[in-house]
Amino acid sequence: MGPQEMVERALELSRNDGCVVLVDEGSTANLRFAGNTLTTNGVARSARLTVISVAGEGVGVVSRASVRDEQVADVVAAADAAARDAQPAEDARPLVEGVPQSSQWDSDVRPTDIGVFERFAPALGEAFAAAEAGGRKLYGFAEHSLTSTFLGTSAGVRLRHDQPTGRLELNAKSADLKRSAWTGVSTPDFTDVDVSALDSSLAQRLEWAKTRVDLPAGRYETLLPPSAVADLMIYLFWSAGARDALDGRSVFSKPGGGTRVGEQLGTLPVTLSSDPGASGIACAPFVTAHASSRQSSVFDNGLPLGPTDWIKDGRLEALLQTRYSAELSGLAVTPGIDNLIMAGAGDGRSLEEMIASTQHGLLVTCLWYIREVDPQTLLVTGLTRDGVYLVEHGEVVGEVNNFRFNESPVDLLGRLAEVGASERTLPREWNDYFQRTIMPPVRVPDFNMSTVSQAS
């Protein structure tokens, strides 16, 4: 049966007070390459059925992959039984009602396929040739996925979202493999990827790296590109749960109780927001919660999502809220959204213009292995990777050794010296989980490079 039929069949079979059914139909296509040669390509399909059964205030969730038609009844029965055996759920609320059905609900699922790379693949081949002629090797992968999510509930909700997601990671190495540079892009369909420009930027960085400059640990004026900013802001976003703040467990907890919503976090008028309809990074305009957590609730499935400011002009505006946590906090219901946008006020400068105005500082390519040190301050640690460069009098003069850093994304907001022009970017560390971001480059006057790293 098709996904729509599976939703209806599961709802019909449930014998409890309420039921939510999610069917995810996924497909992926990928290209992988190494040493200027395509190594593999392939396509894959996936399907998952999630049944959320409600008995009184108890909830049972059963999720299984590749469910055959005759197995739907078993999944529903297991969810019904789990709900009847469950203790009352603290986030139990009436299921969402009154949401108009998605206009594309009845349309067939059209999976992605290798044809998504029709324009990209020839350009990649040309980049291989250019790299070979320039004495460098290209490594990486291109991946495109399309997930169609069908949400149906016993309260009458029938919603669908088709989510395309694409990413390219491109790593260039010198012929002796001693110099390395990375770049990546996020794209909905690979029609907007300029491979030649990406390869040219990597070639320039490898040229910069021919000169080596060793520097000690310390605080440096540092330019962070959009990719590195995305990794830091995503971690801030993931840590902005209202429940944790209310319980005194996070950087967003107010001393003495409550949350810091309303407080000024940044000196510059920076805005951090999400918008399901944002061009190039559009995402589901309604809640899809496959399980409840401290930041999401299965009872909120189908709740409409709209543009949300998390930080506005440097002021904390909202935290990740379910209907349950919003009742506890007295704040608006602001569920998580699957994209993130950061912008300064007005038209910021490009990264290249920011480099040109730097007298003495570091230019970081990207961050990786980011781990939390202290949730009360959101202090995180991590490493630089694939290129840290020294900027002197507006020009890059060489590559610097790698560092371990210790910084808090929240604290950084209060120390930013400049916010550049925002652009769509791919986070390096978190792109397995979160890819839809628009971020600016930023200037930090005293970024804490805590120790020298031996990573190369």
C-alpha positions in Angstrom: 0.0 0.0 0.0 1.1 3.6 -0.5 2.1 5.9 2.4 -1.3 7.6 2.4 -3.1 4.2 2.6 -0.7 3.1 5.3 -1.6 6.1 7.4 -5.3 5.5 7.0 -5.0 1.8 7.7 -3.0 2.4 10.9 -5.5 5.0 12.2 -8.4 2.6 11.5 -6.7 -0.3 13.4 -5.9 1.7 16.6 -8.4 0.9 19.4 -7.2 3.6 21.9 -8.3 7.1 22.6 -6.1 8.8 20.0 -3.5 8.0 17.4 -0.8 9.7 15.4 0.8 8.1 12.4 3.9 9.2 10.6 5.1 7.6 7.4 8.6 8.6 6.1 9.5 7.7 2.5 13.1 8.4 1.8 15.5 8.2 -1.1 19.1 9.1 -1.6 21.6 9.4 -4.4 25.3 9.9 -4.0 28.6 10.3 -5.8 32.0 9.7 -4.0 35.4 10.6 -5.3 39.0 10.4 -4.4 42.3 11.5 -6.1 40.4 13.3 -8.9 38.5 10.1 -9.7 34.9 9.1 -9.2 35.0 6.0 -7.0 31.3 5.1 -6.4 27.8 6.2 -7.0 24.5 4.8 -5.9 20.9 5.2 -4.9 18.9 3.9 -2.0 15.3 3.8 -0.8 14.0 3.7 2.8 10.6 3.7 4.5 9.6 4.0 8.2 6.2 3.7 9.9 5.8 5.4 13.3 2.6 4.8 15.3 1.9 7.0 18.4 -1.0 5.6 20.4 -2.7 7.5 23.2 -4.6 5.8 26.0 -5.9 8.4 28.5 -2.6 10.3 29.3 -0.4 7.3 28.5 1.4 7.2 25.2 3.0 4.3 23.3 5.4 4.8 20.4 6.5 2.1 18.0 8.6 2.8 15.0 9.8 0.3 12.4 11.5 0.4 9.1 10.3 -1.4 5.9 7.0 -2.4 7.2 5.0 -4.7 4.9 1.3 -4.4 4.4 0.5 -7.4 6.6 2.7 -6.0 9.4 0.9 -2.7 9.9 -1.6 -4.3 12.3 1.3 -5.7 14.5 2.9 -2.2 14.8 -0.4 -0.6 15.8 -1.2 -3.3 18.3 2.2 -2.9 19.9 1.8 0.9 20.2 -1.7 0.5 21.6 -0.5 -2.0 24.2 2.5 0.2 25.1 0.1 3.2 25.6 -2.2 1.2 27.9 0.8 0.1 30.0 2.4 3.5 30.2 2.4 6.0 33.1 0.7 9.3 32.4 2.9 11.5 30.1 3.7 14.9 31.6 3.4 16.5 28.2 -0.1 15.0 27.5 -2.3 17.4 25.7 -5.3 17.1 23.3 -4.1 16.3 19.8 -3.9 19.2 17.4 -7.1 19.9 15.4 -8.4 22.2 12.7 -5.3 22.1 10.4 -6.2 22.2 6.7 -5.1 19.1 4.8 -2.0 19.5 2.6 -2.9 20.1 -1.0 -0.3 17.5 -2.2 -1.5 14.8 0.2 -2.7 12.5 -2.5 0.2 13.0 -4.9 2.6 10.1 -5.6 6.0 10.1 -4.0 8.7 10.9 -6.6 12.1 9.7 -5.2 15.4 11.4 -6.1 17.8 9.5 -8.4 21.2 9.9 -9.9 19.8 12.3 -12.5 19.9 15.0 -9.8 23.6 15.3 -10.7 23.0 15.9 -14.4 24.6 19.3 -14.4 26.8 18.9 -11.5 28.7 15.7 -12.6 30.2 17.2 -15.8 31.3 20.3 -13.8 32.9 18.0 -11.3 34.8 16.2 -14.1 36.1 19.5 -15.3 37.2 20.3 -11.8 39.1 17.0 -11.6 41.0 17.9 -14.8 41.8 21.4 -13.5 43.0 20.0 -10.2 45.2 17.4 -11.9 46.7 20.1 -14.1 47.3 22.2 -11.0 49.0 19.4 -9.0 46.3 18.9 -6.5 43.9 16.1 -5.6 40.2 16.4 -4.9 38.4 14.2 -2.4 34.8 14.2 -1.1 31.2 13.3 -1.8 28.0 14.7 -3.1 24.7 13.5 -1.6 21.1 14.3 -2.3 18.1 13.0 -0.4 14.3 13.5 -0.7 12.1 12.5 2.3 8.3 12.6 2.0 6.7 12.7 5.4 3.0 11.9 5.8 1.3 12.8 9.1 -2.2 11.7 9.9 -4.0 11.7 13.3 -7.3 10.6 14.7 -8.1 14.3 15.2 -8.4 14.7 11.4 -4.9 16.1 10.6 -3.6 15.1 7.2 -0.3 16.8 6.4 2.6 16.1 4.0 6.0 17.6 3.5 8.6 16.7 0.8 12.1 17.7 2.0 14.9 17.8 -0.5 18.4 18.0 1.0 21.8 18.2 -0.7 25.3 18.6 0.4 28.8 18.7 -1.2 32.0 18.2 0.8 35.1 19.0 -1.2 38.6 18.5 0.1 41.8 19.5 -1.8 45.2 18.2 -1.0 48.6 18.9 -2.4 50.4 16.2 -4.4 52.5 15.3 -1.4 49.3 15.2 0.8 50.9 17.6 3.3 48.6 20.6 2.6 44.8 20.3 2.9 41.8 22.6 2.4 38.1 22.0 2.7 34.9 23.6 1.5 31.3 22.5 1.5 27.9 23.7 0.3 24.3 23.1 1.0 21.9 22.9 -1.9 18.3 21.7 -2.5 19.0 20.3 -6.0 22.6 20.8 -7.1 21.6 23.2 -9.9 23.2 26.1 -8.0 26.6 24.6 -7.2 29.6 26.3 -8.8 32.2 23.6 -8.7 34.8 25.6 -10.6 34.6 28.5 -8.1 34.9 26.1 -5.2 38.0 24.4 -6.7 39.6 27.8 -7.3 39.1 28.8 -3.7 40.7 25.6 -2.5 43.6 26.1 -4.9 44.2 29.5 -3.4 44.2 28.1 0.1 46.7 25.5 -0.8 48.9 28.2 -2.2 48.6 30.2 1.0 49.7 27.0 2.9 53.1 26.9 1.1 54.3 29.3 3.8 54.1 27.9 7.3 53.9 30.1 10.4 53.9 28.6 13.9 52.0 30.5 16.6 51.5 29.9 20.3 48.2 29.5 22.0 46.4 32.7 23.0 43.6 35.0 22.2 43.6 36.3 18.7 41.5 38.5 16.5 39.8 35.9 14.4 37.6 35.8 11.3 35.2 32.9 11.4 33.6 32.0 8.0 29.9 31.2 7.7 30.5 27.4 8.1 32.2 27.8 11.4 29.6 30.2 12.7 26.9 27.7 11.7 28.4 25.0 13.8 28.5 27.3 16.8 25.0 28.7 16.4 23.5 25.3 15.7 24.9 24.1 19.1 23.5 27.2 20.8 20.1 26.4 19.1 20.1 22.8 20.2 20.9 23.9 23.7 18.0 26.5 23.9 15.4 24.2 25.3 12.9 25.9 27.7 12.6 22.8 30.0 16.3 22.8 30.7 16.3 26.6 31.2 13.4 26.3 33.6 15.1 23.5 35.6 18.3 25.6 36.0 20.3 23.3 33.8 21.4 25.6 31.0 23.1 28.9 30.0 19.5 30.2 29.4 18.5 29.7 33.1 17.8 32.8 35.1 19.5 32.9 38.5 16.8 32.4 41.1 14.5 30.7 38.7 12.9 31.2 35.3 14.5 31.8 31.9 16.7 34.6 30.5 14.1 35.4 27.7 14.2 39.2 27.4 17.8 39.6 28.3 20.4 41.3 26.1 23.0 38.7 25.0 24.8 40.6 22.3 26.2 44.1 21.9 25.7 44.1 18.2 22.1 44.0 16.7 22.3 40.3 15.7 19.3 38.2 14.9 19.1 34.4 15.1 15.9 33.1 13.6 14.1 30.2 11.8 11.6 30.4 9.0 10.0 27.3 7.3 9.5 29.3 4.1 13.0 30.7 3.8 14.3 30.6 0.3 16.8 27.9 -0.4 16.5 26.3 3.1 12.7 25.7 3.3 11.6 23.0 5.7 8.5 21.4 7.2 5.9 24.1 8.2 4.4 21.9 10.9 5.7 19.9 13.9 6.8 16.3 13.1 7.7 14.6 16.4 8.5 10.9 16.2 9.1 10.8 20.0 8.8 13.1 23.0 11.9 14.7 24.5 12.7 17.7 26.7 12.3 19.8 23.5 9.6 18.2 21.6 6.2 16.5 22.2 4.4 13.9 20.2 1.1 15.6 21.2 2.2 18.7 19.2 2.3 16.8 15.9 0.8 18.9 13.2 1.1 22.2 15.1 1.8 25.0 12.5 5.2 26.6 12.4 6.0 30.1 11.3 8.9 32.6 11.3 10.4 32.7 14.8 13.1 35.0 16.2 15.2 33.2 18.8 17.5 36.3 19.3 16.5 39.7 17.9 18.8 42.6 17.9 21.0 40.8 20.4 18.1 40.1 22.8 16.9 36.6 23.7 13.4 36.4 22.3 12.4 32.7 22.6 13.4 29.2 23.5 12.4 25.8 22.1 8.9 25.3 23.5 6.3 22.6 23.4 2.7 23.4 24.5 3.6 21.8 27.8 6.8 23.8 28.5 5.0 27.0 27.4 2.4 26.5 30.1 5.2 26.1 32.6 7.2 29.1 31.5 4.3 31.4 30.6 5.9 32.1 27.2 4.7 31.6 23.7 4.7 28.2 22.1 7.7 28.1 19.8 8.6 24.6 18.7 11.9 23.8 17.0 12.2 24.4 13.3 14.6 22.6 10.9 16.6 25.7 9.7 18.6 28.5 11.2 19.4 32.0 10.0 21.8 34.6 11.5 22.1 38.1 10.3 23.4 41.5 11.4 21.7 44.8 10.9 22.1 46.3 7.4 24.4 45.1 4.6 27.4 43.4 6.0 30.7 43.0 4.2 31.9 39.8 2.5 34.6 37.7 4.1 37.1 38.9 1.5 36.3 42.5 2.5 36.7 41.6 6.1 40.1 40.0 5.4 41.2 43.2 3.5 40.5 45.3 6.6 42.3 43.1 9.0 45.7 44.3 10.3 46.7 41.3 12.3 44.5 38.2 12.9 43.6 34.7 12.1 41.3 33.3 9.4 39.8 30.0 10.3 38.4 27.6 7.7 36.2 25.4 9.8 35.8 23.8 13.3 35.4 20.1 14.2 35.1 17.7 17.1 33.0 20.2 19.0 32.1 19.0 22.5 30.4 20.6 25.5 32.4 21.4 28.6 30.0 23.4 30.8 26.2 23.6 30.1 25.8 26.4 32.6 27.9 28.7 30.3 27.6 26.6 27.1 31.4 26.5 27.0 32.4 24.2 24.2 35.8 22.9 23.0 36.9 21.8 19.6 39.7 21.9 17.0 40.5 23.9 13.9 40.9 21.9 10.7 42.0 22.2 7.1 43.5 25.6 7.3 44.1 28.4 9.8 45.7 31.3 8.1 47.6 34.4 9.3 46.3 37.8 8.0 48.7 40.7 8.0 47.8 44.2 6.7 44.8 42.9 4.7 46.5 39.9 3.1 46.9 36.2 3.9 50.6 35.6 4.4 50.7 31.9 5.4 49.1 28.9 7.1 49.3 28.6 10.9 49.3 25.5 13.0 46.0 24.1 14.3 44.6 24.9 17.7 42.2 23.6 20.3 39.7 26.3 21.2 37.5 27.0 24.2 34.6 29.3 23.7 30.9 29.8 24.5 28.6 30.7 21.5 26.5 32.7 23.9 29.5 34.6 25.3 30.7 35.2 21.7 27.5 37.1 20.9 28.5 39.7 23.5 32.0 40.1 22.0 31.5 40.2 18.3 33.3 43.1 16.6 31.7 42.7 13.2 29.0 40.6 11.5 29.4 40.2 7.7 27.0 39.4 4.9 24.9 36.3 5.4 24.9 33.5 2.9 23.7 29.9 2.7 26.4 27.6 4.1 27.1 24.0 5.1 28.2 23.4 8.7 31.3 21.1 8.8 30.7 19.4 12.2 26.9 19.0 12.2 26.0 18.5 8.6 24.9 14.9 9.2 22.1 16.3 11.3 21.4 19.9 10.4 22.2 21.4 6.9 19.8 24.2 6.3 21.6 27.4 7.5 22.2 31.0 6.4 25.1 32.5 8.3 27.5 35.5 8.2 31.2 35.6 8.7 32.1 37.3 12.0 35.0 39.0 13.5 35.9 38.1 17.1 38.5 40.4 18.7 39.8 37.8 21.2 38.9 34.2 20.2 40.4 31.8 22.7 42.9 29.4 21.0 43.5 27.6 24.2 46.3 25.2 23.2 48.3 24.3 20.1 46.9 21.1 18.4 49.1 18.5 16.7 46.3 17.6 14.3 47.3 18.0 10.7 
